[in-house]
Amino acid sequence: MTIDRRTLLGTALALPVAAASQGAQAQARTGMTPWPPAEHFRLWPGKAPGAPAKLPTPRPEMSGNPAQPELWMRGTADPIVAVYRPERPDGRAVMSIPGGGYGFVSLENEGIDVASVLNRLGVTVFVLSYRLPGDGWANRADVPLQDAQRAMRLIRANAGRYGIDPAKLGVLGFSAGGHLAASLTVGHDDPIYTPVDAADRQSARPTYSGLVYPVTSLSKPGTHSGSANNLLGPNPDEATRRRYDTPPRITGATPPLFLVHAIDDPLVPLEQSLDVLAAARAAKVPVEVHLFEKGGHGFGAKHLPETAPGRDWLRLFDLWVRTHLS
C-alpha cells in the first residue's frame, strides 16, 4: 500500500549484517530499493542499549508519492550506517540523517538520494538508519541520539579506512532527522549510553551542521506534535523535554549552522528554523539560512521540480561547507 508521507508524519530497516546482501537482492527482485548497500557497518557489537525483551521486526516499504515511491524503514532492531563513496573523494564527509517524524525513516529521499548528489561533489556520505523510540527501547527519548553519537564516533575512529578527514565530518538532517541532527549538534557530549569500546573515546561533535526543514523545538506552540509525541512518549519529564529543545542550547561553542526551509511548509513551521537563526546570531555562531517561497515539506534531495529555485540547495550547502573548511 502506498501512503503519502504527509499523512503519516505525526501519527527502518537495518537488516542483520549477515543477511544484508541476500535481503538487498530480494528487495531488488520485488521492485523495492535495495538496502543496505554492500558497504555498511553496525553501530553496536551486541544488542543496542535498552533493548526490549522482544526486538522489533524490520519492516521496509515503498511509500510516499505514488508517482515516485521511496524506501521507508520501520522496526529497526540493529541500526547501521550505509557508506557511499565518491569516485574522487576530497576528504570531506557528511552523515545524512533522514526524517520521518520518529515514526519511520525516509532512507531513500533523505539519505540515498542525498548521497548520489554529494558523491558527485567529492563528499563521502554516511546514511544513518537509526532506531525508533516507540519500539519498546528503554529511555526512549535518548535512543535516536545514542545511535547518532555512536555513528559519529565510529566514523571518526575509522576515518583512515574511509579516506576521510575526521576534522571535515559534518551532519545533514531532515525534518525529525533535522531534530536529531540539531540534538547531536548541541548534545554531542551528553552522557546517554555507557561506552562500549575505544571508538567511544572519539568526539561525536559535527564540524558543521545542516538542518533541512527541521523540527528544532518539541514544546513551542505550533511545533510538529507528531515528532514530539513519538520521541518523548506520554507524560515526559520536563528535564528531558528541555534537553531536546535545541535552540536554547546553542552556545558560542556550537558548530556552524546551515538551514533550509520552505515558507509554505505545511508540517513543520518556518519558525522552527527562525528560532535556530535567532539563537545562533545571539551566540555569534556562524549561520546561513535559505528560505524558499515554495517547496512544501519532505522535498529531500530530488523532489523539487527542475524549475524550482530551491532545486539546487545541496549545491549551496556544498559551497557553504567549503567556506568553513578552507
DOFILUM-299950 format. One record per residue: x, y, z of N, C-alpha, C, O in turn. Coordinates in pm, whole numbers, padded with zeros to 5 digits, always signed. Layout:
% DOFILUM-299950
XYZXYZXYZXYZ;...
END
This chain:
% DOFILUM-299950
+00085-00119+00000+00000+00000+00000+00088+00123+00000+00185+00129+00075;+00056+00220-00082+00133+00342-00090+00063+00452-00012-00055+00479-00035;+00135+00514+00080+00077+00616+00166+00164+00740+00156+00287+00731+00164;+00103+00854+00138+00179+00977+00128+00241+01010+00263+00180+00990+00367;+00364+01061+00260+00435+01090+00384+00359+01186+00472+00362+01174+00594;+00292+01282+00412+00226+01384+00492+00114+01328+00578+00079+01388+00679;+00057+01214+00539-00049+01155+00619+00005+01079+00738-00071+01046+00830;+00136+01050+00739+00193+00969+00846+00283+01047+00941+00302+01003+01054;+00338+01158+00899+00424+01234+00987+00339+01289+01101+00249+01370+01078;+00364+01245+01217+00286+01287+01330+00199+01177+01381+00163+01187+01499;+00165+01091+01325+00080+00992+01385+00156+00929+01498+00104+00841+01566;+01268+00116+01009+01384+00118+00920+01444-00018+00919+01475-00108+00997;+01445+00001+00829+01504-00134+00825+01655-00127+00839+01720-00058+00761;+01713-00198+00937+01857-00222+00942+01873-00372+00951+01870-00429+01060;+01890-00436+00837+01900-00581+00834+02023-00629+00909+02126-00562+00905;+02015-00743+00978+02137-00800+01033+02242-00815+00923+02210-00856+00812;+02365-00781+00954+02467-00774+00850+02482-00905+00775+02505-00904+00654;+02469-01017+00843+02489-01145+00777+02388-01168+00666+02416-01240+00570;+02270-01107+00678+02165-01127+00579+02153-01011+00482+02063-01009+00399;+02243-00914+00490+02226-00791+00416+02223-00810+00266+02131-00761+00200;+02321-00882+00210+02328-00895+00065+02210-00975+00011+02156-00941-00095;+02171-01080+00081+02057-01157+00037+01931-01073+00042+01847-01079-00048;+01917-00994+00150+01800-00908+00162+01794-00805+00052+01687-00779-00002;+01907-00746+00017+01911-00646-00088+01872-00706-00222+01800-00644-00300;+01920-00828-00249+01884-00893-00374+01735-00923-00381+01672-00907-00486;+01678-00968-00269+01535-00996-00267+01454-00870-00288+01353-00872-00358;+01498-00761-00228+01427-00634-00246+01431-00591-00391+01330-00546-00445;+01547-00606-00455+01558-00566-00595+01462-00645-00683+01402-00591-00775;+01447-00775-00653+01357-00857-00733+01211-00816-00716+01130-00835-00807;+01177-00760-00602+01038-00722-00577+01010-00575-00610+00902-00525-00581;+01106-00507-00669+01087-00367-00703+01115-00272-00589+01089-00152-00602;+01167-00322-00479+01199-00237-00365+01343-00189-00376+01432-00265-00416;+01367-00065-00340+01503-00013-00343+01593-00099-00255+01561-00120-00137;+01704-00150-00308+01792-00237-00228+01847-00166-00105+01887-00050-00111;+01847-00234+00004+01903-00182+00129+01940-00300+00218+01867-00399+00224;+02053-00290+00286+02154-00186+00280+02248-00208+00162+02245-00314+00100;+02331-00108+00130+02430-00130+00025+02539-00225+00074+02546-00260+00192;+02623-00265-00019+02728-00363+00015+02818-00312+00128+02857-00390+00215;+02850-00184+00127+02937-00131+00232+02852-00062+00339+02786+00038+00313;+02855-00117+00458+02782-00061+00571+02842-00120+00698+02919-00216+00692;+02807-00063+00812+02856-00118+00938+02750-00105+01046+02668-00013+01046;+02754-00200+01139+02664-00199+01254+02715-00098+01357+02835-00068+01363;+02623-00045+01437+02663+00051+01539+02704-00014+01670+02794+00036+01738;+02640-00123+01705+02661-00182+01836+02712-00325+01823+02663-00399+01738;+02811-00366+01904+02867-00500+01890+02771-00611+01932+02782-00724+01884;+02678-00580+02019+02572-00674+02056+02438-00607+02035+02418-00536+01936;+02347-00630+02127+02220-00558+02119+02241-00411+02151+02329-00375+02230;+02161-00327+02091+02169-00183+02116+02123-00154+02259+02052-00235+02319;+02164-00039+02315+02128-00007+02453+01976-00009+02475+01899+00034+02390;+01937-00058+02591+01797-00056+02628+01708-00147+02548+01589-00120+02534;+01764-00255+02495+01687-00344+02408+01571-00408+02483+01588-00453+02597;+01453-00413+02423+01340-00481+02485+01357-00632+02477+01439-00682+02401;+01278-00704+02556+01286-00850+02555+01257-00905+02415+01322-01000+02371;+01162-00845+02347+01132-00884+02209+01171-00769+02117+01111-00662+02122;+01271-00793+02035+01318-00687+01945+01214-00658+01837+01138-00746+01798;+01212-00533+01788+01119-00501+01679+01155-00577+01552+01270-00618+01533;+01057-00595+01468+01077-00665+01340+01097-00563+01229+01011-00476+01212;+01206-00570+01153+01229-00476+01043+01116-00480+00941+01074-00588+00898;+01067-00362+00902+00956-00354+00808+00985-00245+00704+00956-00128+00728;+01040-00283+00589+01060-00185+00481+00935-00174+00395+00856-00268+00388;+00918-00060+00331+00810-00047+00233+00844+00065+00135+00915+00159+00169;+00792+00052+00015+00800+00161-00082+00675+00245-00064+00563+00196-00082;+00693+00372-00028+00579+00456+00006+00604+00598-00040+00694+00623-00121;+00524+00692+00012+00535+00831-00029+00448+00862-00149+00337+00809-00161;+00496+00946-00236+00423+00986-00356+00405+00865-00448+00504+00803-00486;+00279+00830-00485+00258+00713-00571+00334+00721-00704+00371+00619-00761;+00356+00844-00752+00428+00859-00878+00579+00846-00860+00652+00827-00958;+00625+00854-00738+00769+00848-00711+00792+00782-00575+00842+00848-00483;+00756+00654-00561+00768+00588-00431+00913+00579-00386+01005+00576-00467;+00930+00575-00256+01064+00573-00198+01068+00476-00082+00964+00433-00032;+01187+00440-00040+01205+00342+00064+01191+00405+00203+01262+00499+00238;+01097+00351+00279+01080+00388+00420+01114+00267+00506+01097+00153+00464;+01163+00295+00627+01202+00188+00719+01134+00204+00854+01123+00314+00907;+01090+00092+00907+01038+00086+01044+01096-00039+01111+01152-00127+01046;+01083-00043+01243+01119-00164+01315+01267-00196+01319+01305-00313+01323;+01351-00096+01318+01496-00121+01319+01540-00177+01454+01521-00114+01558;+01597-00295+01451+01649-00358+01572+01801-00349+01578+01859-00344+01687;+01866-00346+01463+02012-00346+01454+02053-00227+01368+02072-00242+01247;+02066-00107+01428+02094+00013+01348+02227+00005+01277+02324-00050+01329;+02231+00060+01157+02352+00057+01075+02379+00193+01015+02296+00283+01020;+02497+00206+00958+02534+00321+00876+02576+00268+00739+02665+00184+00728;+02511+00319+00635+02547+00284+00498+02652+00381+00447+02647+00501+00476;+02748+00330+00372+02863+00410+00325+02852+00428+00174+02841+00330+00100;+02856+00553+00129+02852+00585-00014+02976+00668-00047+02992+00781+00001;+03062+00610-00129+03190+00674-00161+03186+00743-00297+03127+00690-00391;+03247+00861-00307+03257+00928-00436+03371+00870-00519+03462+00807-00465;+03366+00891-00650+03476+00846-00736+03603+00923-00705+03713+00867-00710;+03589+01052-00674+03705+01137-00647+03686+01203-00510+03646+01319-00503;+03713+01132-00403+03691+01187-00269+03786+01302-00238+03903+01300-00278;+03734+01401-00168+03818+01517-00133+03844+01526+00017+03894+01628+00065;+03809+01421+00091+03834+01420+00235+03717+01464+00319+03713+01437+00439;+03620+01531+00257+03502+01573+00332+03404+01456+00350+03401+01363+00270;+03325+01463+00458+03227+01358+00484+03105+01419+00552+03117+01514+00629;+02990+01362+00523+02864+01406+00583+02787+01283+00629+02775+01185+00555;+02735+01288+00750+02640+01186+00794+02500+01240+00769+02460+01341+00827;+02426+01174+00682+02290+01215+00648+02192+01143+00739+02197+01021+00755;+02101+01222+00800+02003+01166+00894+01863+01192+00837+01814+01304+00845;+01800+01089+00781+01666+01107+00724+01562+01133+00833+01582+01101+00951;+01449+01192+00790+01339+01217+00881+01233+01109+00872+01255+00999+00821;+01115+01145+00925+01003+01051+00929+00922+01065+01057+00850+00973+01095;+00934+01181+01123+00854+01206+01242+00884+01114+01357+00801+01099+01447;+01001+01051+01359+01038+00950+01459+00940+00831+01457+00931+00756+01554;+00867+00817+01344+00777+00703+01329+00819+00611+01217+00776+00496+01211;+00904+00660+01126+00967+00582+01021+01092+00657+00979+01115+00769+01025;+01172+00599+00893+01295+00664+00846+01291+00668+00694+01286+00565+00628;+01294+00789+00640+01282+00812+00495+01419+00795+00429+01481+00892+00386;+01465+00670+00421+01603+00642+00383+01639+00684+00241+01751+00727+00215;+01545+00672+00149+01580+00698+00009+01586+00847-00021+01689+00898-00065;+01476+00916+00003+01465+01057-00031+01567+01143+00044+01623+01237-00013;+01592+01109+00171+01675+01195+00255+01805+01127+00298+01872+01170+00392;+01838+01019+00226+01963+00950+00255+02033+00906+00128+02137+00960+00091;+01976+00805+00062+02037+00752-00061+02047+00860-00168+02151+00873-00233;+01939+00937-00187+01940+01043-00289+02040+01153-00254+02107+01207-00342;+02051+01184-00126+02148+01285-00082+02289+01240-00117+02371+01318-00164;+02316+01112-00092+02449+01058-00124+02478+01068-00273+02590+01099-00312;+02377+01043-00358+02400+01045-00502+02439+01184-00550+02514+01198-00647;+02389+01288-00483+02425+01426-00520+02561+01464-00463+02647+01513-00535;+02580+01441-00333+02704+01485-00270+02825+01403-00315+02936+01455-00317;+02805+01277-00350+02916+01197-00404+02975+01263-00528+03096+01264-00546;+02890+01319-00612+02940+01384-00734+03023+01508-00703+03098+01556-00788;+03011+01559-00582+03085+01677-00541+03207+01640-00458+03272+01728-00402;+03239+01512-00449+03359+01468-00380+03339+01431-00234+03436+01400-00164;+03213+01433-00185+03185+01410-00044+03150+01263-00019+03066+01207-00090;+03213+01202+00080+03175+01069+00126+03054+01083+00217+03055+01165+00309;+02951+01004+00192+02825+01017+00266+02797+00890+00345+02808+00779+00293;+02760+00910+00470+02721+00802+00560+02573+00822+00594+02536+00925+00650;+02490+00726+00561+02346+00737+00586+02310+00657+00710+02336+00537+00718;+02252+00725+00807+02220+00664+00935+02079+00604+00934+01981+00675+00912;+02071+00474+00958+01943+00405+00978+01929+00381+01128+01980+00282+01180;+01859+00470+01195+01854+00471+01341+01729+00403+01395+01631+00383+01323;+01734+00368+01524+01621+00306+01590+01512+00409+01618+01539+00529+01632;+01389+00361+01626+01275+00448+01652+01234+00437+01799+01229+00327+01853;+01203+00550+01862+01181+00549+02008+01056+00473+02052+01049+00432+02167;+00958+00454+01963+00835+00388+02001+00839+00236+01992+00735+00172+02003;+00957+00179+01971+00968+00033+01951+01004-00043+02077+01051-00157+02070;+00982+00017+02193+00999-00056+02318+01133-00042+02386+01158-00109+02486;+01221+00044+02334+01353+00062+02395+01342+00138+02527+01253+00222+02543;+01430+00108+02621+01437+00184+02744+01489+00325+02714+01563+00345+02618;+01449+00422+02796+01492+00562+02777+01466+00607+02634+01557+00653+02565;+01341+00594+02591+01304+00611+02451+01354+00741+02389+01396+00741+02273;+01351+00851+02463+01389+00980+02406+01536+00984+02366+01574+01059+02276;+01619+00903+02432+01763+00906+02404+01803+00810+02292+01917+00817+02245;+01714+00723+02250+01750+00616+02156+01807+00669+02024+01915+00626+01984;+01739+00761+01953+01798+00810+01827+01932+00880+01847+02023+00863+01767;+01944+00959+01955+02070+01030+01978+02181+00933+02016+02297+00956+01980;+02150+00825+02086+02251+00722+02112+02311+00673+01981+02433+00662+01967;+02224+00643+01885+02271+00593+01756+02352+00699+01681+02454+00667+01620;+02306+00824+01686+02377+00930+01614+02515+00955+01674+02613+00968+01601;+02524+00961+01806+02655+00979+01870+02749+00864+01836+02864+00885+01797;+02699+00744+01851+02783+00626+01825+02829+00622+01680+02944+00588+01652;+02741+00658+01588+02777+00659+01446+02890+00758+01419+02986+00724+01349;+02881+00879+01473+02986+00978+01451+03120+00930+01507+03225+00950+01445;+03116+00866+01623+03240+00818+01684+03303+00705+01603+03425+00700+01586;+03219+00615+01553+03272+00506+01472+03328+00557+01339+03432+00508+01293;+03262+00654+01278+03314+00710+01153+03451+00772+01178+03544+00748+01100;+03464+00850+01284+03593+00913+01312+03699+00808+01347+03815+00821+01307;+03661+00705+01421+03757+00603+01460+03811+00527+01338+03921+00472+01342;+03733+00525+01231+03771+00451+01110+03792+00543+00991+03775+00503+00876;+03830+00668+01019+03846+00767+00913+03946+00722+00807+03924+00745+00688;+04054+00658+00848+04153+00611+00752+04096+00510+00655+04127+00513+00536;+04013+00420+00704+03951+00319+00619+03861+00384+00514+03852+00335+00401;+03796+00492+00551+03702+00555+00459+03765+00668+00376+03698+00727+00291;+03891+00698+00402+03959+00800+00325+03906+00939+00350+03900+01021+00258;+03868+00967+00474+03814+01099+00506+03900+01167+00612+03978+01102+00682;+03885+01296+00622+03950+01374+00726+03850+01386+00841+03744+01445+00822;+03879+01333+00959+03781+01339+01069+03746+01480+01111+03641+01503+01172;+03833+01577+01077+03803+01716+01109+03706+01778+01008+03662+01892+01026;+03673+01704+00902+03583+01755+00799+03453+01675+00793+03389+01665+00688;+03415+01619+00908+03292+01540+00917+03179+01625+00970+03188+01677+01082;+03074+01640+00891+02957+01716+00933+02833+01630+00934+02839+01509+00910;+02721+01693+00961+02594+01623+00967+02491+01701+00886+02498+01823+00876;+02394+01628+00829+02288+01688+00750+02159+01614+00783+02146+01495+00753;+02064+01683+00847+01943+01618+00893+01817+01682+00837+01814+01801+00809;+01713+01599+00821+01590+01640+00756+01470+01619+00848+01453+01510+00902;+01386+01721+00866+01262+01709+00941+01292+01656+01082+01368+01719+01156;+01233+01541+01122+01269+01485+01252+01416+01445+01254+01480+01449+01360;+01472+01407+01138+01615+01385+01128+01693+01514+01148+01806+01512+01195;+01630+01627+01113+01687+01757+01143+01689+01782+01293+01784+01841+01346;+01584+01737+01360+01585+01748+01506+01695+01662+01566+01764+01703+01660;+01712+01542+01511+01819+01456+01561+01955+01517+01532+02045+01510+01616;+01972+01575+01414+02098+01642+01382+02121+01762+01474+02234+01785+01518;+02016+01838+01502+02029+01951+01595+02060+01902+01735+02140+01963+01806;+01996+01791+01776+02023+01735+01909+02168+01690+01919+02232+01708+02022;+02220+01630+01812+02360+01590+01808+02450+01712+01813+02554+01709+01880;+02413+01817+01744+02494+01938+01737+02511+02002+01875+02621+02045+01911;+02402+02008+01953+02410+02071+02084+02434+01970+02196+02476+02008+02305;+02408+01840+02169+02419+01739+02274+02514+01627+02239+02495+01514+02283;+02616+01658+02160+02710+01553+02116+02786+01491+02232+02836+01379+02221;+02795+01563+02343+02870+01512+02457+02778+01468+02572+02826+01436+02680;+02647+01467+02550+02555+01422+02654+02583+01275+02688+02593+01193+02596;+02596+01239+02814+02628+01100+02851+02502+01013+02853+02443+00991+02958;+02461+00965+02737+02334+00894+02727+02349+00744+02702+02249+00673+02690;+02473+00695+02695+02494+00549+02691+02631+00518+02750+02720+00603+02752;+02645+00396+02797+02772+00353+02854+02870+00319+02743+02836+00239+02655;+02990+00376+02742+03087+00345+02637+03110+00195+02625+03114+00123+02725;+03125+00150+02500+03139+00005+02478+03277-00035+02426+03315-00151+02438;+03353+00059+02367+03485+00025+02317+03566+00153+02295+03521+00262+02331;+03684+00138+02237+03773+00252+02220+03715+00360+02131+03750+00478+02146;+03628+00323+02038+03568+00424+01949+03493+00530+02026+03481+00643+01980;+03442+00494+02142+03363+00590+02220+03448+00697+02287+03396+00786+02354;+03579+00689+02268+03665+00799+02312+03672+00910+02208+03723+01018+02236;+03622+00882+02089+03620+00983+01982+03511+01087+02009+03414+01060+02081;+03528+01205+01952+03425+01309+01964+03309+01280+01869+03330+01234+01756;+03187+01307+01916+03068+01295+01831+03026+01431+01777+02920+01441+01714;+03105+01534+01798+03068+01670+01756+03080+01686+01605+03186+01660+01549;+02974+01728+01538+02987+01761+01396+03073+01885+01377+03067+01978+01458;+03152+01887+01273+03231+02007+01242+03142+02117+01188+03172+02235+01204;+03033+02079+01124+02932+02173+01072+02800+02096+01064+02799+01974+01055;+02690+02170+01067+02559+02104+01073+02461+02169+00976+02442+02290+00977;+02400+02086+00892+02294+02130+00803+02159+02080+00854+02144+01962+00882;+02063+02169+00865+01930+02136+00915+01829+02175+00807+01816+02292+00772;+01757+02076+00756+01668+02096+00642+01524+02074+00686+01490+01967+00735;+01440+02176+00667+01303+02181+00722+01297+02109+00856+01218+02016+00874;+01381+02154+00952+01398+02075+01074+01292+02104+01180+01244+02217+01192;+01257+02001+01254+01195+02020+01384+01309+02056+01479+01411+01987+01483;+01293+02163+01556+01402+02202+01647+01357+02215+01791+01438+02200+01883;+01229+02242+01811+01174+02253+01946+01058+02155+01960+00981+02137+01865;+01046+02093+02077+00938+01997+02099+00829+02052+02192+00732+01982+02220;+00846+02175+02238+00749+02228+02333+00686+02360+02289+00583+02399+02343;+00745+02427+02192+00691+02556+02150+00557+02537+02079+00544+02444+01999;+00458+02621+02106+00330+02610+02035+00351+02614+01884+00429+02695+01833;+00279+02526+01813+00292+02521+01668+00399+02425+01620+00421+02413+01500;+00466+02356+01714+00568+02261+01672+00502+02141+01605+00380+02128+01604;+00586+02054+01548+00534+01932+01486+00508+01831+01597+00600+01762+01643;+00382+01822+01642+00348+01743+01760+00377+01595+01741+00409+01525+01838;+00367+01545+01617+00392+01403+01595+00533+01365+01633+00554+01264+01700;+00632+01444+01591+00771+01415+01627+00789+01418+01778+00856+01331+01834;+00730+01519+01843+00743+01531+01988+00681+01410+02058+00743+01352+02148;+00561+01373+02018+00494+01260+02083+00568+01130+02060+00580+01049+02152;+00616+01108+01938+00687+00984+01908+00820+00974+01981+00859+00866+02024;+00888+01087+01996+01018+01084+02063+01003+01074+02215+01066+00991+02279;+00919+01159+02271+00912+01172+02416+00815+01076+02481+00832+01040+02597;+00712+01033+02407+00611+00947+02466+00518+01025+02557+00529+01147+02568;+00426+00956+02622+00331+01025+02710+00396+01073+02839+00480+01004+02897;+00357+01191+02881+00399+01247+03011+00550+01250+03031+00600+01198+03131;+00625+01309+02937+00770+01317+02958+00804+01414+03071+00730+01509+03097;+00915+01389+03139+00955+01482+03244+01009+01609+03180+01058+01607+03067;+01001+01717+03254+01036+01847+03200+01184+01857+03165+01220+01925+03068;+01269+01792+03240+01413+01799+03211+01444+01737+03076+01526+01790+03000;+01381+01625+03044+01403+01561+02914+01350+01649+02802+01416+01665+02699;+01232+01706+02821+01176+01794+02718+01269+01912+02691+01291+01949+02576;+01322+01971+02797+01412+02085+02778+01540+02044+02708+01594+02119+02627;+01589+01923+02738+01713+01878+02677+01699+01862+02526+01796+01878+02453;+01578+01832+02479+01556+01813+02336+01488+01933+02270+01443+01924+02155;+01482+02046+02341+01451+02174+02279+01586+02236+02243+01657+02286+02330;+01619+02233+02115+01759+02260+02079+01798+02408+02071+01911+02439+02106;+01711+02502+02028+01759+02641+02018+01816+02698+02148+01919+02764+02143;+01754+02674+02264+01811+02731+02387+01947+02674+02424+02018+02732+02506;+01985+02562+02364+02114+02501+02397+02227+02547+02306+02341+02503+02322;+02198+02634+02211+02302+02686+02123+02389+02784+02201+02339+02876+02266;+02521+02763+02192+02617+02849+02260+02726+02891+02162+02723+02854+02044;+02821+02966+02211+02931+03008+02126+03017+02892+02078+03094+02908+01984;+03004+02775+02143+03082+02658+02103+03009+02571+02000+03063+02470+01956;+02888+02610+01962+02811+02532+01865+02875+02541+01727+02919+02648+01688;+02880+02430+01652+02937+02434+01516+02858+02526+01424+02742+02557+01452;+02918+02569+01314+02846+02649+01215+02721+02577+01165+02719+02455+01154;+02617+02656+01135+02485+02602+01101+02439+02648+00964+02462+02763+00925;+02375+02559+00892+02319+02587+00760+02175+02538+00763+02149+02422+00793;+02079+02628+00732+01938+02594+00741+01868+02613+00608+01896+02708+00535;+01776+02520+00576+01694+02527+00456+01549+02503+00497+01520+02408+00570;+01459+02589+00450+01316+02572+00484+01232+02636+00374+01268+02742+00321;+01121+02573+00341+01024+02633+00251+00921+02709+00334+00872+02659+00435;+00889+02830+00291+00796+02913+00367+00657+02851+00370+00581+02873+00465;+00622+02774+00267+00489+02713+00261+00485+02573+00321+00391+02497+00295;+00584+02538+00402+00587+02405+00465+00461+02385+00549+00438+02461+00644;+00377+02285+00517+00253+02266+00591+00267+02183+00719+00173+02172+00796;+00386+02125+00741+00404+02034+00854+00493+02090+00964+00457+02086+01081;+00607+02143+00927+00700+02199+01025+00705+02350+01003+00754+02395+00900;+00657+02428+01098+00652+02573+01079+00789+02634+01054+00890+02589+01110;+00792+02735+00971+00915+02808+00942+00983+02856+01069+01105+02864+01076;+00903+02888+01170+00959+02941+01295+01057+02844+01361+01142+02886+01439;+01044+02715+01331+01138+02619+01387+01282+02647+01341+01377+02628+01417;+01296+02692+01217+01429+02731+01168+01465+02872+01214+01580+02899+01247;+01366+02962+01215+01394+03101+01255+01441+03108+01400+01523+03193+01434;+01391+03019+01486+01436+03018+01625+01583+02978+01634+01657+03031+01717;+01626+02885+01549+01767+02848+01545+01851+02966+01496+01958+02994+01550;+01802+03033+01394+01873+03151+01342+01892+03255+01452+02002+03307+01469;+01785+03285+01525+01794+03387+01630+01893+03344+01740+01972+03425+01787;+01886+03217+01779+01976+03169+01884+02121+03170+01837+02211+03202+01914;+02144+03133+01710+02280+03133+01657+02337+03274+01650+02453+03298+01684;+02254+03367+01606+02301+03506+01599+02333+03560+01738+02433+03629+01757;+02248+03527+01837+02272+03575+01973+02401+03519+02029+02472+03586+02105;+02433+03394+01992+02554+03329+02041+02674+03353+01952+02784+03304+01979;+02654+03430+01843+02760+03459+01747+02816+03333+01682+02936+03321+01657;+02726+03239+01655+02761+03118+01581+02742+03145+01432+02637+03197+01394;+02838+03112+01347+02818+03131+01203+02694+03055+01156+02676+02938+01188;+02608+03122+01080+02484+03061+01035+02445+03115+00899+02458+03235+00873;+02399+03027+00813+02346+03065+00682+02208+03002+00667+02187+02886+00702;+02114+03081+00613+01976+03034+00602+01927+03057+00460+01946+03165+00404;+01862+02954+00402+01799+02967+00271+01651+02936+00286+01612+02823+00319;+01569+03037+00260+01423+03023+00268+01367+03031+00127+01397+03123+00052;+01285+02934+00092+01226+02930-00041+01076+02951-00032+01009+02896+00056;+01024+03031-00124+00882+03064-00121+00795+02939-00124+00697+02929-00050;+00831+02845-00211+00753+02723-00226+00844+02600-00222+00962+02607-00256;+00787+02491-00180+00863+02366-00170+00797+02266-00080+00822+02146-00089;+00709+02315+00010+00639+02224+00099+00734+02156+00195+00833+02214+00240;+00703+02031+00225+00782+01955+00321+00828+01823+00258+00758+01764+00177;+00946+01780+00298+00994+01650+00255+01050+01645+00115+01050+01539+00052;+01099+01758+00063+01148+01757-00076+01284+01691-00091+01325+01658-00202;+01355+01673+00019+01480+01598+00014+01578+01649-00089+01594+01769-00108;+01645+01554-00155+01750+01590-00250+01698+01614-00390+01757+01692-00465;+01586+01548-00429+01548+01548-00570+01400+01571-00598+01359+01564-00713;+01321+01599-00497+01176+01602-00518+01119+01738-00555+00998+01751-00569;+01204+01838-00570+01156+01967-00618+01160+01968-00771+01246+01904-00830;+01067+02040-00835+01069+02048-00982+01200+02110-01032+01266+02185-00961;+01235+02076-01153+01359+02128-01213+01363+02280-01213+01471+02339-01203;+01246+02344-01223+01240+02490-01233+01232+02558-01097+01233+02681-01090;+01224+02482-00989+01211+02541-00855+01342+02606-00813+01448+02545-00827;+01337+02729-00759+01461+02795-00716+01539+02716-00612+01662+02726-00605;+01469+02635-00530+01537+02560-00426+01594+02427-00471+01650+02353-00390;+01580+02395-00601+01621+02264-00651+01769+02234-00621+01803+02119-00594;+01855+02335-00627+01999+02315-00611+02050+02349-00471+02164+02390-00455;+01964+02331-00370+02006+02369-00236+02128+02289-00189+02207+02340-00110;+02143+02165-00235+02260+02087-00193+02390+02145-00249+02496+02134-00187;+02381+02207-00365+02498+02275-00419+02534+02395-00332+02652+02423-00310;+02433+02465-00282+02458+02577-00190+02521+02527-00061+02612+02589-00006;+02472+02415-00013+02530+02354+00107+02676+02319+00085+02761+02344+00170;+02705+02260-00030+02842+02222-00064+02934+02344-00065+03044+02340-00011;+02890+02452-00126+02971+02574-00131+02992+02632+00007+03101+02678+00040;+02887+02628+00088+02897+02681+00225+02996+02599+00307+03079+02655+00379;+02989+02466+00295+03082+02380+00368+03225+02414+00330+03312+02422+00417;+03249+02432+00202+03385+02463+00156+03439+02590+00221+03558+02598+00252;+03352+02690+00243+03398+02815+00305+03439+02794+00450+03523+02868+00502;+03380+02695+00516+03412+02672+00658+03524+02572+00678+03568+02550+00791;+03569+02510+00570+03679+02416+00580+03806+02468+00514+03911+02403+00520;+03797+02583+00453+03914+02637+00381+04012+02703+00479+04116+02754+00436;
END
